[in-house]
Amino acid sequence: TRGCRRSLIQFFSKRIPCSCLDDKYAEAKSQPKTGLCDLCHERQERKSLMICTRCRRQQYCSRECQRVHWKVHKTNCKTVASNANS
């Protein structure tokens, strides 16, 4: 899955009506939010990832990953950005 463990526990703890995930949720909440670089798939803290300023959907661990991935991302980025602005 792309989601971090913290997000998955939070998702299920809000939807399961018992208290079986309360301890896990409390433990996971103290951990930082993480995300994946869209090129190298390295998991890092979300606040350290750089987000595409045009579409705001892609995230990268470095400027180099963003530059290399641009050839693939360019077409989709323009489409997403134009749909968001209309």
C-alpha positions as CSV (number, residue, x, y, z in Angstrom):
1,T,0.0,0.0,0.0
2,R,1.1,3.6,-0.5
3,G,-0.3,4.8,2.8
4,C,1.8,4.8,5.9
5,R,1.0,2.5,8.8
6,R,-0.1,5.6,10.8
7,S,-2.7,6.5,8.2
8,L,-4.0,3.0,7.9
9,I,-4.5,2.6,11.6
10,Q,-6.2,6.0,11.8
11,F,-8.6,5.0,8.9
12,F,-9.7,1.7,10.5
13,S,-9.9,3.0,14.1
14,K,-12.4,5.7,13.0
15,R,-14.5,3.1,11.2
16,I,-14.5,0.1,13.6
17,P,-16.9,0.7,16.5
18,C,-14.9,-1.3,19.1
19,S,-11.9,-0.1,21.1
20,C,-9.5,-2.8,19.8
21,L,-7.4,-0.3,17.9
22,D,-7.2,2.4,20.5
23,D,-3.7,1.4,21.8
24,K,-2.3,1.0,18.3
25,Y,-3.8,4.3,17.3
26,A,-2.3,6.1,20.3
27,E,1.1,4.6,19.4
28,A,0.9,5.4,15.7
29,K,-0.3,9.0,16.3
30,S,3.1,9.7,18.0
31,Q,4.9,8.6,14.8
32,P,5.5,11.1,12.0
33,K,3.4,11.1,8.8
34,T,5.3,9.5,5.9
35,G,5.0,9.4,2.2
36,L,6.7,7.9,-0.9
37,C,8.8,9.6,-3.5
38,D,6.9,9.0,-6.8
39,L,10.2,8.2,-8.6
40,C,12.4,6.1,-6.3
41,H,9.6,5.0,-3.9
42,E,11.7,5.9,-0.8
43,R,9.6,6.4,2.3
44,Q,10.3,9.7,4.1
45,E,8.6,12.0,6.5
46,R,5.9,13.9,4.6
47,K,7.1,17.3,5.6
48,S,10.5,16.6,3.9
49,L,9.0,15.6,0.6
50,M,8.7,18.2,-2.2
51,I,5.3,18.5,-3.9
52,C,4.7,19.4,-7.6
53,T,3.6,23.0,-7.4
54,R,1.4,22.7,-10.5
55,C,-0.7,19.7,-9.8
56,R,0.0,19.2,-6.1
57,R,-0.3,15.4,-6.6
58,Q,3.2,14.1,-7.1
59,Q,5.8,14.2,-4.3
60,Y,9.6,13.7,-4.5
61,C,12.4,13.2,-2.1
62,S,14.8,15.4,-4.1
63,R,15.1,17.9,-6.9
64,E,16.9,15.2,-8.9
65,C,14.0,12.7,-8.6
66,Q,11.6,15.5,-9.7
67,R,13.7,16.4,-12.7
68,V,14.1,12.8,-13.9
69,H,10.4,12.0,-13.4
70,W,9.3,15.2,-15.2
71,K,9.3,13.5,-18.7
72,V,6.8,11.0,-17.5
73,H,4.8,13.4,-15.3
74,K,4.5,16.4,-17.6
75,T,1.4,15.4,-19.6
76,N,-0.6,14.2,-16.7
77,C,0.5,17.2,-14.6
78,K,-0.9,19.7,-17.2
79,T,-4.2,17.8,-17.4
80,V,-4.7,17.6,-13.7
81,A,-3.8,21.3,-13.2
82,S,-6.1,22.5,-16.0
83,N,-9.0,20.4,-14.5
84,A,-8.4,21.8,-11.1
85,N,-8.4,25.4,-12.4
86,S,-11.7,25.1,-14.3
